[in-house]
């Protein structure tokens, strides 16, 4: 019996020739990432719960402050200081003010064939480069940090065969929200969403990041693409080499298979308060908004900023709307400056923020008030995700978000 990409990565990390769904294996971890959401808890457990605290390999660790940047209150400042001091003491790679953790990881660390744990649910983003990235809690992170290993229950894989090409004005975010709407928020619980087919070849690494990043919103353990020539070209541009490049075997076994015609995808919106309540964007046109957000680990890269700037150039943000534009990383910000995109946004009346999680995290920047409505390129729209419990969050593409910021209501670009 053959193996899928995900199974091959786990087998290599476990040092065995073959694995199958349902097996439990001890695995060696290639890298571990933690952000300011929970790192302070991990540090506390390291100091207070371990009898002989040690770090297996500091070179495998990356700490990133991205959720509340800069610190918004003394409690946050204390948590970040604890993280900062620990990283300095143990010579751990430390990033602060440089962007969202997953964007930084993709730009600087992730390589095909790696098994990576991150103390954040959207670690599944790394599958865009053919790596197995998955989110864990701070207890599992601590174990991995001090031993360099963990255990994995081998998940089933679900094949998403992509055919055709996305139409003009339709984006990977529309595609992934459509898939989640079809299969449901529990549609791939503890499974791997493997994206393949001729349609996958039409998607850039950025596009693939969008799909893999949102895989967890369908309950998936991770999302993954084959590290093909597109992924390897991106990796070479970043000055890195793959650990290993895997392809699924022709006789690999999948729990289910879906065929998705990219040419049939249309602009969509996920309505409050569930990411799988997905409808054609035209069905919610006219809903008044108070705020729009272009950013996040899902949709804050240069490609999305170009889309937004192209739509808003020469226009103005509606008087009734706050439009927050937040590049996903410092490198994205600098590229947007170089291309004049930041000028376009600022001249339109948008508020351009420093690279960080911002409104997607919903605790420090752009928090929305009672009964306010946000349209967002963030990852989630749960009740209270971006502010007051009575507020509403709609999820759409960068194009839909920008067009809506101009119109003052949800509209199509």
Buried (B, 14 or more C-beta within 10 A) or exposed (E): EEBBBBBBBBBBBBEEEEBEBEBEBEBBBBBBBBBBBBBBBBBBBBEEEEEEEEBBEEEBBBBBBBBBBEBBEEEBEEBBEBBBEBBEEBEBBBBBEBBBBBBBBBBBBBBBBBBBBBBBBBBBBBBBBBBBBBBBEBBBBBBBBBBBBBEBEBBBBBBBBBBBBBBEBBBBBBBBBBBBBEBBBEBBEEBBBBBBBEBBBBBBBBBBBBBBBBBBBBBBBBBBBBBBEBBBEBBEEBEBEBBBBBBBBEEBBBEEEBEBEBEEBBBBBBBBBBBBBBEBBBEBBEBBBBBBBBBBBBBBBBBBBBBBBBBBBEBBBBEEBBBBBBBBBBBBBBBBEEBEBBBBBEBBBBBBBBBBBBBBBBBBBBBBEEEBBBBBBBBBBEBEBBBBEEBBBBBBBBBBBBBBBBBBBBBBB
